Amino acid sequence: MPINAPQRRTLNILSWFCLIPAFGILLGAGLLIYISFRYRNGPLYRRILLCMAGSFILIKLDMAYMENRFKNEEKNGMLAGQISGGFLNSIVDALQRYKMKYGNYPDSLVRLEQDNPYLLINDPIFARKRKMNKSDNYYYKRTAKSYILFSLGQDSIPFTEDDIYPDSMHMVIQKNPLKSLIPYLQ
């Protein structure tokens, strides 16, 4: 079926939206399927493929920029902490889903990641430091009835003032984190 001028204009405009990272890849995939079955238009098909490739490149550039920013700038400790806190909240949600599915919490975050491969269990603060003898994962310990989960913070030492906790645990943590966690260790 040939493409008339208004349809071509609409598809051309939509093809430029394929440059938007993540969203553009999904839009591009949908447009590719639509065009290949409906119109079989080679030039438009190639333009969408190029825009999708541009979207991939933009995602990779953004990831490289963020990784470089974490590794090289000391001022970004706050930003890494905020991102770390956000990831912790998603891990808390995944832990709750895991408990509902299996009846108890996982033995390790690696086991949780196997159940949910899109979950990020690596602490972004460690991406900046790259300690050779430490795990890059958050601090996680399963207890009899619950669990302990937090980021070790800038000093990489557990149970210190710079540790970062998920939002759901802020109610539990008081001035002395070790003292407030004693009920959870039993």
N, C-alpha and C positions, 0 to 999 in steps of 0.2 A: 504494500500500500504506500503510495507516495505521500510525502509530508508537505502540507501546504504552508504558506508563509507564517500565519499566526502560531501554528503548532511548532514550527521550526524555531521561532523566536522564544516561545515558552520553554522548549527543551534546551535551547542554548542558555537561557537564564538559569534554569535549574542545574545545568552542567557546571556552572561557576560555583554554585553552592556546594559542590563536591569537594571544594578546597577546604571547607571547614573541618578541622580535625575531629575524628570519631563520627560525628553526625554525617559528614560528607562521604565517608566510606559506606555507611548504610544507605544513604540516598543514592550514591553512585551504583551500588549493587542493584538496587531496585530499578534505577533508570536503565542499566545495562540489560536487565532481563526484559523490561518493557520494550525497549527499542529493538532488541534482537528478535522478539517474537512478533512485534507489531509492524515495524518499519524496515528493518534490515538496512539501516543507513550506516555505512562504513565510517564516513568522516565524523559524524556525531558520536558514534561508538568510540572512536579513537580519542576524541576530545574528552569524553567522560573518563576513559581509562587514564589519560594524562592528569586530569584533575584529581582522580582518586590517588594516583601515585604522588601528586603534590601534597595531598592530605597526609599520606604516610610519611613523607619527608618532613612536613611540619610537626607531626607528632614526635618523630625521632629527634628533630632539632630542639623541641621543647624539653624532651626527656634529658638530652645531653646538657642543655642549659641548666636545668634544675639540679642534675647530679653535680655539675661543675660548681654551681652556687653553694651546694651543701658542703662539698669537699674543701673549697678554698677560702671561704669567708667565715671568720670567727663571729661576725656580727649576726649570722643567721641562726644562732643557737635558739632564739625565740621562735623563728619560723619552723625550724626542724621540730621543736617541741610541740607547736600547734599541729603540725602534720602528724606527728607521732601520736598525739592525743586523738586525732580523728581516726587513725588506723586502729587504735586501741578500742574505740567505740564499736567499730565494725567487727573486731574480734570478739568482743563481748556478745554482740548479737549472734555471731556464728556459734559461740559456745552455748548459748541458750538453745539455739536450734539443734545443735548436736545432742544436748542433754534430752530434749524432747524426743529426738529420733532414736537414741540408743539407751536412754535411761540413766546415764551418768556422763560426767565430763571426760574429755579425752586425757590420755596420759601425757601427751605433749602437744605443742603447737604444730609440730610436723604432722602428727596424726590428723589434726583438725584441717590442716592444709590439704592432706590427701583426700579428705571428704569434700573440701571446697577449694578447688584449684585456683580460683580467682582471688582468694583471700591473701592479703599481704601480711606475712608474719615477721618480716625483717624490719628492724627498727631503723628509721631513716637517720637517726643520730649516729648510728654506727657506720652508715654509708660515708659519713664525713671523716670518721676516724680510722676505720679499718684496722681494728685491733686483731692481731694474728692469733692470740690464744683464747679469744672470747667468741661465743656464738653471736651472730648478728641478729638473732631473734630476741623478741621481748622476754622479760622474766616471766615465767609461768610455772606454777606449781599447783598440782591438784591436791586438795585436802580431802578429809573424810566426807564432808558435806558440800564443799564449795571449791573455790580455787583462788589463787593470788595471781594477778596479772598487772604488770606495769612496765614502763620503760625505765632503764637504769639512769637515764639522764646524762648530763655532760661528763660527770666523773666516773661513770661506768661501775659504780659501787651500789649494790642494792641497799634499800632501807636508809637512804640519806635524804636530805631536804630537796635535792634537785630531781628526785624521781618524779615521773609523770604518770598519772593514773587516769584511767578512763572516767568519763563523766559519771557513770553509774556508781563508782566507788568513792566519789568525792564526799559523799555523806558519811562514809565509814572512816575516812582518813582524817585524823585530827593533827595536832601539832607534832606528836611523836608517832610517826607512821608504824614503827615496829610494835609499839604498845597497842595501837588500835587494831593491828592485824592479828594479835595473839588469839582471839576467839576463832579466826579463820584457819589458823594453823592446826587446830585440834581435830 
